[in-house]
């Protein structure tokens, strides 16, 4: 929902900040790398059960994720390489955050599988979009995209006694998002693709030599006599 409704508005608001960072010499790749470092620190804080610190670090992790695109556009360095790095960093960040939750829940037994299930379904949602876009379809949207997952996880860290319940909500809504994206792409792929009829220009027949044409004409006259 966030990606389709508010992303463009937020990107416009962040553009002056991105321009200011670019003037200091900071590149988009550096901003993305800072976000990864913050994600590692957040994961460790979650695993240790220090949820107040983890919440603060989670907010700080989201800031570079929001600013790297603004810096790239301000500097005119938006590229496929940068987009690839940003996407990979997002997946690594998701794995680190949910890995920290699993680390914290490990002493409680089988419930440790819950954050791994959330991570698996989240990766499926991300794969659906990447694969759909590679085929020319649009798979954006759904109830629980990445921004929503971060917000819900922050709520779980703020009210740690509800953390397991929050994870169940994330799992269900992320699974619903996977179904929504599958149906959306399926409907797009089911539409007939217009085909273009190619007209081939006929090639002119090669002209025969004059002497050969005269010989054939004489042979035809003789045959008529």
NORCOR-V111178 format. One record per backbone hydrogen bond with DSSP energy under -1.0 kcal/mol. CO is the residue of the C=O (numbers start at 1). NH is the residue of the N-H. E is the energy in kcal/mol with one decimal. If there is no record, write none. Layout:
BEGIN
[[CO & NH & E] [CO & NH & E]]
END
This chain:
BEGIN
[[1 & 5 & -1.8] [2 & 6 & -1.7] [2 & 7 & -1.2] [6 & 10 & -2.5] [7 & 11 & -2.7] [8 & 12 & -1.9] [9 & 13 & -1.8] [10 & 14 & -1.9] [14 & 18 & -2.6] [15 & 19 & -2.2] [16 & 20 & -2.1] [17 & 21 & -2.4] [18 & 22 & -2.1] [19 & 23 & -1.7] [21 & 26 & -1.6] [22 & 25 & -1.6] [27 & 31 & -1.8] [28 & 32 & -2.4] [29 & 33 & -2.3] [30 & 34 & -2.3] [31 & 35 & -1.8] [32 & 36 & -1.6] [33 & 37 & -2.1] [34 & 38 & -2.3] [35 & 39 & -1.9] [36 & 40 & -2.0] [37 & 41 & -2.0] [38 & 42 & -2.4] [39 & 43 & -2.4] [40 & 44 & -2.1] [41 & 45 & -2.2] [42 & 46 & -2.5] [43 & 47 & -2.5] [44 & 48 & -1.9] [45 & 50 & -2.0] [46 & 49 & -1.4] [49 & 51 & -1.6] [50 & 54 & -2.3] [51 & 55 & -2.6] [52 & 56 & -1.9] [53 & 57 & -2.7] [54 & 58 & -2.4] [55 & 59 & -2.0] [56 & 60 & -2.1] [57 & 61 & -1.9] [58 & 62 & -1.7] [59 & 63 & -1.1] [61 & 65 & -1.1] [62 & 66 & -1.6] [63 & 67 & -1.6] [64 & 68 & -2.1] [67 & 71 & -2.5] [68 & 72 & -2.2] [69 & 73 & -2.3] [70 & 74 & -2.2] [71 & 75 & -1.9] [72 & 77 & -2.2] [79 & 83 & -2.2] [80 & 84 & -2.4] [81 & 85 & -2.5] [82 & 86 & -2.4] [83 & 87 & -2.2] [84 & 88 & -2.5] [85 & 89 & -2.5] [86 & 90 & -2.1] [87 & 91 & -1.9] [88 & 92 & -2.4] [89 & 93 & -2.6] [90 & 94 & -2.3] [91 & 95 & -2.3] [92 & 96 & -2.5] [93 & 97 & -2.6] [94 & 98 & -2.3] [95 & 99 & -2.0] [96 & 100 & -2.2] [97 & 101 & -1.7] [98 & 102 & -2.2] [99 & 103 & -2.3] [100 & 104 & -2.0] [101 & 105 & -2.2] [102 & 106 & -1.1] [105 & 108 & -2.0] [106 & 109 & -1.5] [109 & 112 & -1.9] [110 & 113 & -2.4] [111 & 114 & -1.6] [113 & 117 & -2.1] [114 & 118 & -2.2] [115 & 119 & -2.4] [116 & 120 & -2.2] [117 & 121 & -2.3] [118 & 122 & -2.4] [119 & 123 & -2.3] [120 & 124 & -1.7] [121 & 125 & -2.2] [122 & 126 & -2.2] [123 & 127 & -2.5] [124 & 128 & -2.5] [125 & 129 & -1.6] [126 & 130 & -2.2] [127 & 131 & -3.1] [128 & 132 & -2.4] [129 & 133 & -2.6] [130 & 134 & -1.7] [131 & 135 & -1.0] [132 & 137 & -3.0] [145 & 149 & -2.1] [146 & 150 & -2.2] [147 & 151 & -2.1] [148 & 152 & -2.6] [149 & 153 & -2.5] [150 & 154 & -2.3] [151 & 155 & -1.8] [152 & 156 & -2.1] [153 & 157 & -2.0] [154 & 158 & -2.1] [155 & 159 & -2.2] [159 & 162 & -2.3] [160 & 163 & -1.6] [162 & 166 & -2.6] [163 & 167 & -2.1] [164 & 168 & -2.0] [165 & 169 & -2.1] [166 & 170 & -2.5] [167 & 171 & -2.5] [168 & 172 & -2.4] [169 & 173 & -2.6] [170 & 174 & -2.3] [171 & 175 & -2.1] [172 & 176 & -2.2] [173 & 177 & -2.0] [174 & 178 & -2.0] [175 & 179 & -2.0] [176 & 180 & -2.6] [177 & 181 & -2.6] [178 & 182 & -2.1] [179 & 183 & -2.6] [180 & 184 & -2.3] [181 & 185 & -2.4] [182 & 186 & -2.5] [183 & 187 & -2.4] [184 & 188 & -1.7] [185 & 189 & -2.8] [186 & 190 & -1.3] [209 & 213 & -1.8] [210 & 214 & -2.4] [211 & 215 & -2.0] [212 & 216 & -1.9] [213 & 217 & -2.2] [214 & 218 & -2.4] [215 & 219 & -2.0] [216 & 220 & -1.8] [217 & 221 & -2.1] [218 & 222 & -2.2] [219 & 223 & -1.6] [220 & 224 & -1.1]]
END
